[in-house]
Amino acid sequence: MRLSLLIIIFISFTLSSLGQSKEDKAKAYGIAKEAIIIMDYGDFDKSIEMLKKAEKLDPNNYTYPYEIAYAYYSQQKYKKTIKTLKKVIKSGNSSDQCYTLLGNSYDMVKQPEKAIEIYKSGLIKFPKSGRLYFELGNVLGGIQKHNEALDIWEKGVTIDPTYPSNYYIASIYFCEYTSEKIWGILYGELFQNIERGSKRTETMSKLIFDTYKSSLIIKSDTEAVVTFSKSNQISLPAEGKQMKLPFTMQYEMTMILALSTQLDKQELGIKSLNAIRTTFINNWYDSKKNIDYPNIVFDWHKKLIELDYFESYNYWLFMKGNEDEFNAWLADHKDKFDAFFDWFTENPLDIDEQHYFYRLQLDL
């Protein structure tokens, strides 16, 4: 059941409009509510039939033709989806979801350039839609415009910082397809904090665990390597300004010191990552690097350390990377984890238009 749609319909129904009786709106809402339940059980044709009845009763409510289009899309009837949504958008009464579904439909019929045009049109009307940035980036990536796609996803992070999918795809891109994995683990951790308890959260948990393990290399009890980034170029400062090392260089220098505390470990697990990340944050703030390189993720870690929740948080964050280790730890620390999670549920990481993180904040 797409609850958000029902809320939109309910709001539209409760607001009276000229030429349309409240009785008709109420009847349309009831029909649509039942139609969506039927659609969720897979009877698309019956759902479409009912939604068309609702549309006749309340023709100014775009949510009914949108749901008809969604049913067509679910049946892979993309041309019918396009025809329906073009009318909705032309009417001027729509949402960013209408543009998203229309663009996706053009992409499915192998018209990516038309899909890009639709998403961009949608962004003119809905400039703060993280959803449209996400879909636009996906289509650009699909036609091998990878750098443009990444720029769009990261812009989506800045425009709509609470929308999770741009973090998700940017994290995968950096972790799996570039040498700049530092940005992948930061975006991935932000994603897990925004979208909890989904299959994508589980995927991300394993991805960032594996990325940490592949980037923190212990060669012997006297030698270790950190490989989160290869972009450690130093530029001459402008006249009158002091030299400032790149964030990636400062990060790796601090991380290698933290890793040196674990050189006796044959293999890094969640316990080791918790120790490394704790040491890293303590060193980072002790050396006041947080002043020159502000980062809400590191501020979050500092807060969790001060509250004695960081260990539980790290086991939650990395649990799908090593489920056996997580389960063994949980068996011995259930009360501690439950206390953390109760607090975590009521006190999420504060992310909004004033508090967010993206790569270019660090003056690359």
Buried (B, 14 or more C-beta within 10 A) or exposed (E): EBEEBBEBBBEBBEEEEEEBEEEBBBBBBEBBBBBBEBBEEEBBEBBBBBBBBBBEBBBBBBBBBBBBBBBBBEEEBBEBBBEBBBEBBEEEBBBBBBBBBBBBBBBBEEBBEBBBEBBEBBBEBBEEBBBBBBBBBBBBBEBEBBEBBBBBBBBBBBBBBEBBBBBBBBBBBBBEEBEBBBBBBBBBBBBBBBBEEEEBBBBBBBBBBBBBBEBBEBEEEEEBEBEBBEEBEEEEEEEEEEEEBBBBBBBBBBBBBBBBBBEEBEEBBBBBBBBBBBBBBBBBBEEEBBEEBEBBBBBBBBBBBEEEBBBBBBBBBBBBBBBEBBEEBBEEBEEBBEBBBEBBEEEEBEBEEEEBBBBEBBEE
